[in-house]
Amino acid sequence: MAEFTWDHLQLRSPDPESTAAWFARCLDAEIIRKPGRVDIRLAGIDIFIAPVQEGDGVAP
């Protein structure tokens, strides 16, 4: 059977900072701040949190 691994997941949020804080508070994720972005690491998986902005065609 083939073995698969995750490189990363990507979420969209109208407030990436609050989303990252929720994951840290509720699921003990590590917040990783980089210039212009906030990501988290949860159970060894990197999760990129991209902002949703009005008019970009993505439902909040």
mmJSON file of the N, C-alpha and C atoms, coordinates in Angstrom:
{"data_MODEL":{"atom_site":{
"group_PDB":["ATOM","ATOM","ATOM","ATOM","ATOM","ATOM","ATOM","ATOM","ATOM","ATOM","ATOM","ATOM","ATOM","ATOM","ATOM","ATOM","ATOM","ATOM","ATOM","ATOM","ATOM","ATOM","ATOM","ATOM","ATOM","ATOM","ATOM","ATOM","ATOM","ATOM","ATOM","ATOM","ATOM","ATOM","ATOM","ATOM","ATOM","ATOM","ATOM","ATOM","ATOM","ATOM","ATOM","ATOM","ATOM","ATOM","ATOM","ATOM","ATOM","ATOM","ATOM","ATOM","ATOM","ATOM","ATOM","ATOM","ATOM","ATOM","ATOM","ATOM","ATOM","ATOM","ATOM","ATOM","ATOM","ATOM","ATOM","ATOM","ATOM","ATOM","ATOM","ATOM","ATOM","ATOM","ATOM","ATOM","ATOM","ATOM","ATOM","ATOM","ATOM","ATOM","ATOM","ATOM","ATOM","ATOM","ATOM","ATOM","ATOM","ATOM","ATOM","ATOM","ATOM","ATOM","ATOM","ATOM","ATOM","ATOM","ATOM","ATOM","ATOM","ATOM","ATOM","ATOM","ATOM","ATOM","ATOM","ATOM","ATOM","ATOM","ATOM","ATOM","ATOM","ATOM","ATOM","ATOM","ATOM","ATOM","ATOM","ATOM","ATOM","ATOM","ATOM","ATOM","ATOM","ATOM","ATOM","ATOM","ATOM","ATOM","ATOM","ATOM","ATOM","ATOM","ATOM","ATOM","ATOM","ATOM","ATOM","ATOM","ATOM","ATOM","ATOM","ATOM","ATOM","ATOM","ATOM","ATOM","ATOM","ATOM","ATOM","ATOM","ATOM","ATOM","ATOM","ATOM","ATOM","ATOM","ATOM","ATOM","ATOM","ATOM","ATOM","ATOM","ATOM","ATOM","ATOM","ATOM","ATOM","ATOM","ATOM","ATOM","ATOM","ATOM","ATOM","ATOM","ATOM","ATOM","ATOM","ATOM"],
"id":[1,2,3,4,5,6,7,8,9,10,11,12,13,14,15,16,17,18,19,20,21,22,23,24,25,26,27,28,29,30,31,32,33,34,35,36,37,38,39,40,41,42,43,44,45,46,47,48,49,50,51,52,53,54,55,56,57,58,59,60,61,62,63,64,65,66,67,68,69,70,71,72,73,74,75,76,77,78,79,80,81,82,83,84,85,86,87,88,89,90,91,92,93,94,95,96,97,98,99,100,101,102,103,104,105,106,107,108,109,110,111,112,113,114,115,116,117,118,119,120,121,122,123,124,125,126,127,128,129,130,131,132,133,134,135,136,137,138,139,140,141,142,143,144,145,146,147,148,149,150,151,152,153,154,155,156,157,158,159,160,161,162,163,164,165,166,167,168,169,170,171,172,173,174,175,176,177,178,179,180],
"type_symbol":["N","C","C","N","C","C","N","C","C","N","C","C","N","C","C","N","C","C","N","C","C","N","C","C","N","C","C","N","C","C","N","C","C","N","C","C","N","C","C","N","C","C","N","C","C","N","C","C","N","C","C","N","C","C","N","C","C","N","C","C","N","C","C","N","C","C","N","C","C","N","C","C","N","C","C","N","C","C","N","C","C","N","C","C","N","C","C","N","C","C","N","C","C","N","C","C","N","C","C","N","C","C","N","C","C","N","C","C","N","C","C","N","C","C","N","C","C","N","C","C","N","C","C","N","C","C","N","C","C","N","C","C","N","C","C","N","C","C","N","C","C","N","C","C","N","C","C","N","C","C","N","C","C","N","C","C","N","C","C","N","C","C","N","C","C","N","C","C","N","C","C","N","C","C","N","C","C","N","C","C"],
"label_atom_id":["N","CA","C","N","CA","C","N","CA","C","N","CA","C","N","CA","C","N","CA","C","N","CA","C","N","CA","C","N","CA","C","N","CA","C","N","CA","C","N","CA","C","N","CA","C","N","CA","C","N","CA","C","N","CA","C","N","CA","C","N","CA","C","N","CA","C","N","CA","C","N","CA","C","N","CA","C","N","CA","C","N","CA","C","N","CA","C","N","CA","C","N","CA","C","N","CA","C","N","CA","C","N","CA","C","N","CA","C","N","CA","C","N","CA","C","N","CA","C","N","CA","C","N","CA","C","N","CA","C","N","CA","C","N","CA","C","N","CA","C","N","CA","C","N","CA","C","N","CA","C","N","CA","C","N","CA","C","N","CA","C","N","CA","C","N","CA","C","N","CA","C","N","CA","C","N","CA","C","N","CA","C","N","CA","C","N","CA","C","N","CA","C","N","CA","C","N","CA","C","N","CA","C","N","CA","C","N","CA","C"],
"label_alt_id":[null,null,null,null,null,null,null,null,null,null,null,null,null,null,null,null,null,null,null,null,null,null,null,null,null,null,null,null,null,null,null,null,null,null,null,null,null,null,null,null,null,null,null,null,null,null,null,null,null,null,null,null,null,null,null,null,null,null,null,null,null,null,null,null,null,null,null,null,null,null,null,null,null,null,null,null,null,null,null,null,null,null,null,null,null,null,null,null,null,null,null,null,null,null,null,null,null,null,null,null,null,null,null,null,null,null,null,null,null,null,null,null,null,null,null,null,null,null,null,null,null,null,null,null,null,null,null,null,null,null,null,null,null,null,null,null,null,null,null,null,null,null,null,null,null,null,null,null,null,null,null,null,null,null,null,null,null,null,null,null,null,null,null,null,null,null,null,null,null,null,null,null,null,null,null,null,null,null,null,null],
"label_comp_id":["MET","MET","MET","ALA","ALA","ALA","GLU","GLU","GLU","PHE","PHE","PHE","THR","THR","THR","TRP","TRP","TRP","ASP","ASP","ASP","HIS","HIS","HIS","LEU","LEU","LEU","GLN","GLN","GLN","LEU","LEU","LEU","ARG","ARG","ARG","SER","SER","SER","PRO","PRO","PRO","ASP","ASP","ASP","PRO","PRO","PRO","GLU","GLU","GLU","SER","SER","SER","THR","THR","THR","ALA","ALA","ALA","ALA","ALA","ALA","TRP","TRP","TRP","PHE","PHE","PHE","ALA","ALA","ALA","ARG","ARG","ARG","CYS","CYS","CYS","LEU","LEU","LEU","ASP","ASP","ASP","ALA","ALA","ALA","GLU","GLU","GLU","ILE","ILE","ILE","ILE","ILE","ILE","ARG","ARG","ARG","LYS","LYS","LYS","PRO","PRO","PRO","GLY","GLY","GLY","ARG","ARG","ARG","VAL","VAL","VAL","ASP","ASP","ASP","ILE","ILE","ILE","ARG","ARG","ARG","LEU","LEU","LEU","ALA","ALA","ALA","GLY","GLY","GLY","ILE","ILE","ILE","ASP","ASP","ASP","ILE","ILE","ILE","PHE","PHE","PHE","ILE","ILE","ILE","ALA","ALA","ALA","PRO","PRO","PRO","VAL","VAL","VAL","GLN","GLN","GLN","GLU","GLU","GLU","GLY","GLY","GLY","ASP","ASP","ASP","GLY","GLY","GLY","VAL","VAL","VAL","ALA","ALA","ALA","PRO","PRO","PRO"],
"label_asym_id":["A","A","A","A","A","A","A","A","A","A","A","A","A","A","A","A","A","A","A","A","A","A","A","A","A","A","A","A","A","A","A","A","A","A","A","A","A","A","A","A","A","A","A","A","A","A","A","A","A","A","A","A","A","A","A","A","A","A","A","A","A","A","A","A","A","A","A","A","A","A","A","A","A","A","A","A","A","A","A","A","A","A","A","A","A","A","A","A","A","A","A","A","A","A","A","A","A","A","A","A","A","A","A","A","A","A","A","A","A","A","A","A","A","A","A","A","A","A","A","A","A","A","A","A","A","A","A","A","A","A","A","A","A","A","A","A","A","A","A","A","A","A","A","A","A","A","A","A","A","A","A","A","A","A","A","A","A","A","A","A","A","A","A","A","A","A","A","A","A","A","A","A","A","A","A","A","A","A","A","A"],
"label_entity_id":["1","1","1","1","1","1","1","1","1","1","1","1","1","1","1","1","1","1","1","1","1","1","1","1","1","1","1","1","1","1","1","1","1","1","1","1","1","1","1","1","1","1","1","1","1","1","1","1","1","1","1","1","1","1","1","1","1","1","1","1","1","1","1","1","1","1","1","1","1","1","1","1","1","1","1","1","1","1","1","1","1","1","1","1","1","1","1","1","1","1","1","1","1","1","1","1","1","1","1","1","1","1","1","1","1","1","1","1","1","1","1","1","1","1","1","1","1","1","1","1","1","1","1","1","1","1","1","1","1","1","1","1","1","1","1","1","1","1","1","1","1","1","1","1","1","1","1","1","1","1","1","1","1","1","1","1","1","1","1","1","1","1","1","1","1","1","1","1","1","1","1","1","1","1","1","1","1","1","1","1"],
"label_seq_id":[1,1,1,2,2,2,3,3,3,4,4,4,5,5,5,6,6,6,7,7,7,8,8,8,9,9,9,10,10,10,11,11,11,12,12,12,13,13,13,14,14,14,15,15,15,16,16,16,17,17,17,18,18,18,19,19,19,20,20,20,21,21,21,22,22,22,23,23,23,24,24,24,25,25,25,26,26,26,27,27,27,28,28,28,29,29,29,30,30,30,31,31,31,32,32,32,33,33,33,34,34,34,35,35,35,36,36,36,37,37,37,38,38,38,39,39,39,40,40,40,41,41,41,42,42,42,43,43,43,44,44,44,45,45,45,46,46,46,47,47,47,48,48,48,49,49,49,50,50,50,51,51,51,52,52,52,53,53,53,54,54,54,55,55,55,56,56,56,57,57,57,58,58,58,59,59,59,60,60,60],
"pdbx_PDB_ins_code":[null,null,null,null,null,null,null,null,null,null,null,null,null,null,null,null,null,null,null,null,null,null,null,null,null,null,null,null,null,null,null,null,null,null,null,null,null,null,null,null,null,null,null,null,null,null,null,null,null,null,null,null,null,null,null,null,null,null,null,null,null,null,null,null,null,null,null,null,null,null,null,null,null,null,null,null,null,null,null,null,null,null,null,null,null,null,null,null,null,null,null,null,null,null,null,null,null,null,null,null,null,null,null,null,null,null,null,null,null,null,null,null,null,null,null,null,null,null,null,null,null,null,null,null,null,null,null,null,null,null,null,null,null,null,null,null,null,null,null,null,null,null,null,null,null,null,null,null,null,null,null,null,null,null,null,null,null,null,null,null,null,null,null,null,null,null,null,null,null,null,null,null,null,null,null,null,null,null,null,null],
"Cartn_x":[0.842,0.0,0.891,0.499,1.252,1.142,2.199,2.201,2.209,1.321,1.209,1.53,2.079,2.336,1.801,1.547,1.09,2.281,2.296,3.29,2.733,1.5,0.851,-0.635,-1.378,-2.786,-2.899,-3.918,-4.127,-5.567,-5.709,-7.021,-7.162,-8.399,-8.678,-9.493,-9.176,-9.856,-9.908,-11.024,-11.064,-10.158,-9.729,-8.853,-7.848,-6.752,-5.77,-5.197,-4.978,-4.429,-5.383,-6.669,-7.646,-7.789,-7.723,-7.805,-6.615,-5.424,-4.229,-4.323,-4.812,-4.959,-5.93,-7.024,-7.987,-7.331,-6.587,-5.906,-4.893,-4.195,-3.219,-3.911,-4.977,-5.692,-6.425,-7.123,-7.995,-7.315,-6.323,-5.699,-4.193,-3.673,-2.253,-1.338,-1.776,-0.952,0.136,1.213,2.304,2.071,2.073,1.914,3.282,3.337,4.579,4.326,4.96,4.787,5.951,5.599,6.583,6.181,7.072,6.709,5.446,4.421,3.201,2.261,2.518,1.634,1.721,0.735,0.729,0.333,1.116,0.86,0.828,0.433,0.491,1.07,1.544,1.973,1.145,0.455,-0.437,-0.165,0.239,0.509,1.503,2.502,3.533,3.151,1.97,1.521,1.54,2.146,2.12,0.786,0.151,-1.126,-0.946,-1.099,-0.972,-2.352,-2.426,-3.699,-3.655,-4.335,-4.368,-5.588,-5.451,-6.591,-7.645,-8.897,-10.017,-10.349,-10.428,-10.76,-12.019,-12.814,-14.056,-13.778,-14.531,-14.382,-13.422,-12.765,-11.818,-12.477,-13.81,-14.522,-14.522,-13.979,-13.94,-14.922,-15.803,-16.768,-16.053,-16.358,-15.701,-16.131],
"Cartn_y":[-1.172,0.0,1.239,2.233,3.483,4.251,4.961,5.788,7.249,8.025,9.431,10.281,11.458,12.42,13.788,14.644,15.999,16.933,17.833,18.894,20.078,20.471,21.572,21.578,22.328,22.63,24.141,24.606,26.042,26.367,27.328,27.834,29.256,29.713,31.117,31.663,32.885,33.491,35.004,35.634,37.098,37.709,36.897,37.387,36.284,36.173,35.109,35.1,36.283,36.333,35.672,35.999,35.395,33.895,33.499,32.076,31.33,31.889,31.267,31.206,32.276,32.304,31.227,31.016,29.97,28.597,28.307,27.016,26.836,27.917,27.838,27.591,28.321,28.215,26.879,26.478,25.297,23.981,24.038,22.797,22.75,23.735,23.788,23.849,24.55,24.732,25.761,25.659,26.631,27.701,28.961,30.058,30.408,30.513,30.85,32.125,33.207,34.481,34.696,35.068,35.409,36.775,37.476,38.798,38.733,39.473,39.558,38.373,37.435,36.268,35.637,34.822,34.041,32.624,31.671,30.254,29.553,28.3,27.499,26.132,25.467,24.077,23.29,22.282,21.481,20.016,19.277,17.839,17.566,18.438,18.242,18.695,19.279,19.741,21.269,21.842,23.288,23.676,24.688,25.188,26.665,27.005,28.382,29.027,30.198,30.906,32.152,32.077,33.196,34.059,35.368,36.245,36.177,36.317,36.481,37.962,38.549,39.958,40.132,41.108,41.357,41.583,40.896,41.055,40.093,39.223,38.288,37.0,36.885,35.735,34.513,34.646,33.539,33.835,32.906,33.111,33.087,34.043,34.077,32.916],
"Cartn_z":[0.0,0.0,0.0,-0.773,-0.847,0.463,0.794,2.0,1.569,2.157,1.821,3.04,2.8,3.872,3.441,4.416,4.162,4.132,3.181,3.2,3.984,3.654,4.362,4.023,4.805,4.526,4.424,3.72,3.638,4.001,4.901,5.302,4.81,4.669,4.373,5.534,5.95,7.088,6.917,7.323,7.31,8.388,9.359,10.432,10.784,10.012,10.253,11.673,12.26,13.628,14.623,14.541,15.454,15.206,13.954,13.631,14.227,14.072,14.645,16.169,16.785,18.24,18.711,17.968,18.34,18.301,17.233,17.133,18.262,18.617,19.711,21.047,21.297,22.572,22.713,21.682,21.785,21.43,20.545,20.071,20.31,21.055,21.413,20.191,19.136,17.943,18.226,17.502,17.589,16.523,16.927,15.974,15.401,14.086,13.379,12.587,12.993,12.295,11.34,10.127,9.098,8.556,7.895,7.374,6.499,6.916,6.146,6.246,7.145,7.261,8.641,8.945,10.184,9.814,10.27,10.037,11.383,11.367,12.586,12.265,13.286,13.181,14.188,13.69,14.515,14.221,15.239,15.104,13.982,13.835,12.828,11.431,11.268,9.951,9.935,8.903,8.729,8.11,8.69,8.183,7.873,6.598,6.149,6.237,6.824,6.964,6.081,4.951,4.005,4.286,4.136,4.408,3.31,3.711,2.795,2.803,1.629,1.55,0.723,1.087,0.369,-1.109,-1.943,-3.382,-4.039,-3.264,-3.893,-4.378,-4.193,-4.718,-3.817,-2.597,-1.649,-0.529,-0.238,0.849,2.196,3.062,4.373,5.237],
"occupancy":[1.0,1.0,1.0,1.0,1.0,1.0,1.0,1.0,1.0,1.0,1.0,1.0,1.0,1.0,1.0,1.0,1.0,1.0,1.0,1.0,1.0,1.0,1.0,1.0,1.0,1.0,1.0,1.0,1.0,1.0,1.0,1.0,1.0,1.0,1.0,1.0,1.0,1.0,1.0,1.0,1.0,1.0,1.0,1.0,1.0,1.0,1.0,1.0,1.0,1.0,1.0,1.0,1.0,1.0,1.0,1.0,1.0,1.0,1.0,1.0,1.0,1.0,1.0,1.0,1.0,1.0,1.0,1.0,1.0,1.0,1.0,1.0,1.0,1.0,1.0,1.0,1.0,1.0,1.0,1.0,1.0,1.0,1.0,1.0,1.0,1.0,1.0,1.0,1.0,1.0,1.0,1.0,1.0,1.0,1.0,1.0,1.0,1.0,1.0,1.0,1.0,1.0,1.0,1.0,1.0,1.0,1.0,1.0,1.0,1.0,1.0,1.0,1.0,1.0,1.0,1.0,1.0,1.0,1.0,1.0,1.0,1.0,1.0,1.0,1.0,1.0,1.0,1.0,1.0,1.0,1.0,1.0,1.0,1.0,1.0,1.0,1.0,1.0,1.0,1.0,1.0,1.0,1.0,1.0,1.0,1.0,1.0,1.0,1.0,1.0,1.0,1.0,1.0,1.0,1.0,1.0,1.0,1.0,1.0,1.0,1.0,1.0,1.0,1.0,1.0,1.0,1.0,1.0,1.0,1.0,1.0,1.0,1.0,1.0,1.0,1.0,1.0,1.0,1.0,1.0],
"B_iso_or_equiv":[0.0,0.0,0.0,0.0,0.0,0.0,0.0,0.0,0.0,0.0,0.0,0.0,0.0,0.0,0.0,0.0,0.0,0.0,0.0,0.0,0.0,0.0,0.0,0.0,0.0,0.0,0.0,0.0,0.0,0.0,0.0,0.0,0.0,0.0,0.0,0.0,0.0,0.0,0.0,0.0,0.0,0.0,0.0,0.0,0.0,0.0,0.0,0.0,0.0,0.0,0.0,0.0,0.0,0.0,0.0,0.0,0.0,0.0,0.0,0.0,0.0,0.0,0.0,0.0,0.0,0.0,0.0,0.0,0.0,0.0,0.0,0.0,0.0,0.0,0.0,0.0,0.0,0.0,0.0,0.0,0.0,0.0,0.0,0.0,0.0,0.0,0.0,0.0,0.0,0.0,0.0,0.0,0.0,0.0,0.0,0.0,0.0,0.0,0.0,0.0,0.0,0.0,0.0,0.0,0.0,0.0,0.0,0.0,0.0,0.0,0.0,0.0,0.0,0.0,0.0,0.0,0.0,0.0,0.0,0.0,0.0,0.0,0.0,0.0,0.0,0.0,0.0,0.0,0.0,0.0,0.0,0.0,0.0,0.0,0.0,0.0,0.0,0.0,0.0,0.0,0.0,0.0,0.0,0.0,0.0,0.0,0.0,0.0,0.0,0.0,0.0,0.0,0.0,0.0,0.0,0.0,0.0,0.0,0.0,0.0,0.0,0.0,0.0,0.0,0.0,0.0,0.0,0.0,0.0,0.0,0.0,0.0,0.0,0.0,0.0,0.0,0.0,0.0,0.0,0.0],
"pdbx_formal_charge":[null,null,null,null,null,null,null,null,null,null,null,null,null,null,null,null,null,null,null,null,null,null,null,null,null,null,null,null,null,null,null,null,null,null,null,null,null,null,null,null,null,null,null,null,null,null,null,null,null,null,null,null,null,null,null,null,null,null,null,null,null,null,null,null,null,null,null,null,null,null,null,null,null,null,null,null,null,null,null,null,null,null,null,null,null,null,null,null,null,null,null,null,null,null,null,null,null,null,null,null,null,null,null,null,null,null,null,null,null,null,null,null,null,null,null,null,null,null,null,null,null,null,null,null,null,null,null,null,null,null,null,null,null,null,null,null,null,null,null,null,null,null,null,null,null,null,null,null,null,null,null,null,null,null,null,null,null,null,null,null,null,null,null,null,null,null,null,null,null,null,null,null,null,null,null,null,null,null,null,null],
"auth_seq_id":[1,1,1,2,2,2,3,3,3,4,4,4,5,5,5,6,6,6,7,7,7,8,8,8,9,9,9,10,10,10,11,11,11,12,12,12,13,13,13,14,14,14,15,15,15,16,16,16,17,17,17,18,18,18,19,19,19,20,20,20,21,21,21,22,22,22,23,23,23,24,24,24,25,25,25,26,26,26,27,27,27,28,28,28,29,29,29,30,30,30,31,31,31,32,32,32,33,33,33,34,34,34,35,35,35,36,36,36,37,37,37,38,38,38,39,39,39,40,40,40,41,41,41,42,42,42,43,43,43,44,44,44,45,45,45,46,46,46,47,47,47,48,48,48,49,49,49,50,50,50,51,51,51,52,52,52,53,53,53,54,54,54,55,55,55,56,56,56,57,57,57,58,58,58,59,59,59,60,60,60],
"auth_comp_id":["MET","MET","MET","ALA","ALA","ALA","GLU","GLU","GLU","PHE","PHE","PHE","THR","THR","THR","TRP","TRP","TRP","ASP","ASP","ASP","HIS","HIS","HIS","LEU","LEU","LEU","GLN","GLN","GLN","LEU","LEU","LEU","ARG","ARG","ARG","SER","SER","SER","PRO","PRO","PRO","ASP","ASP","ASP","PRO","PRO","PRO","GLU","GLU","GLU","SER","SER","SER","THR","THR","THR","ALA","ALA","ALA","ALA","ALA","ALA","TRP","TRP","TRP","PHE","PHE","PHE","ALA","ALA","ALA","ARG","ARG","ARG","CYS","CYS","CYS","LEU","LEU","LEU","ASP","ASP","ASP","ALA","ALA","ALA","GLU","GLU","GLU","ILE","ILE","ILE","ILE","ILE","ILE","ARG","ARG","ARG","LYS","LYS","LYS","PRO","PRO","PRO","GLY","GLY","GLY","ARG","ARG","ARG","VAL","VAL","VAL","ASP","ASP","ASP","ILE","ILE","ILE","ARG","ARG","ARG","LEU","LEU","LEU","ALA","ALA","ALA","GLY","GLY","GLY","ILE","ILE","ILE","ASP","ASP","ASP","ILE","ILE","ILE","PHE","PHE","PHE","ILE","ILE","ILE","ALA","ALA","ALA","PRO","PRO","PRO","VAL","VAL","VAL","GLN","GLN","GLN","GLU","GLU","GLU","GLY","GLY","GLY","ASP","ASP","ASP","GLY","GLY","GLY","VAL","VAL","VAL","ALA","ALA","ALA","PRO","PRO","PRO"],
"auth_asym_id":["A","A","A","A","A","A","A","A","A","A","A","A","A","A","A","A","A","A","A","A","A","A","A","A","A","A","A","A","A","A","A","A","A","A","A","A","A","A","A","A","A","A","A","A","A","A","A","A","A","A","A","A","A","A","A","A","A","A","A","A","A","A","A","A","A","A","A","A","A","A","A","A","A","A","A","A","A","A","A","A","A","A","A","A","A","A","A","A","A","A","A","A","A","A","A","A","A","A","A","A","A","A","A","A","A","A","A","A","A","A","A","A","A","A","A","A","A","A","A","A","A","A","A","A","A","A","A","A","A","A","A","A","A","A","A","A","A","A","A","A","A","A","A","A","A","A","A","A","A","A","A","A","A","A","A","A","A","A","A","A","A","A","A","A","A","A","A","A","A","A","A","A","A","A","A","A","A","A","A","A"],
"auth_atom_id":["N","CA","C","N","CA","C","N","CA","C","N","CA","C","N","CA","C","N","CA","C","N","CA","C","N","CA","C","N","CA","C","N","CA","C","N","CA","C","N","CA","C","N","CA","C","N","CA","C","N","CA","C","N","CA","C","N","CA","C","N","CA","C","N","CA","C","N","CA","C","N","CA","C","N","CA","C","N","CA","C","N","CA","C","N","CA","C","N","CA","C","N","CA","C","N","CA","C","N","CA","C","N","CA","C","N","CA","C","N","CA","C","N","CA","C","N","CA","C","N","CA","C","N","CA","C","N","CA","C","N","CA","C","N","CA","C","N","CA","C","N","CA","C","N","CA","C","N","CA","C","N","CA","C","N","CA","C","N","CA","C","N","CA","C","N","CA","C","N","CA","C","N","CA","C","N","CA","C","N","CA","C","N","CA","C","N","CA","C","N","CA","C","N","CA","C","N","CA","C","N","CA","C","N","CA","C","N","CA","C"],
"pdbx_PDB_model_num":[1,1,1,1,1,1,1,1,1,1,1,1,1,1,1,1,1,1,1,1,1,1,1,1,1,1,1,1,1,1,1,1,1,1,1,1,1,1,1,1,1,1,1,1,1,1,1,1,1,1,1,1,1,1,1,1,1,1,1,1,1,1,1,1,1,1,1,1,1,1,1,1,1,1,1,1,1,1,1,1,1,1,1,1,1,1,1,1,1,1,1,1,1,1,1,1,1,1,1,1,1,1,1,1,1,1,1,1,1,1,1,1,1,1,1,1,1,1,1,1,1,1,1,1,1,1,1,1,1,1,1,1,1,1,1,1,1,1,1,1,1,1,1,1,1,1,1,1,1,1,1,1,1,1,1,1,1,1,1,1,1,1,1,1,1,1,1,1,1,1,1,1,1,1,1,1,1,1,1,1]
}}}
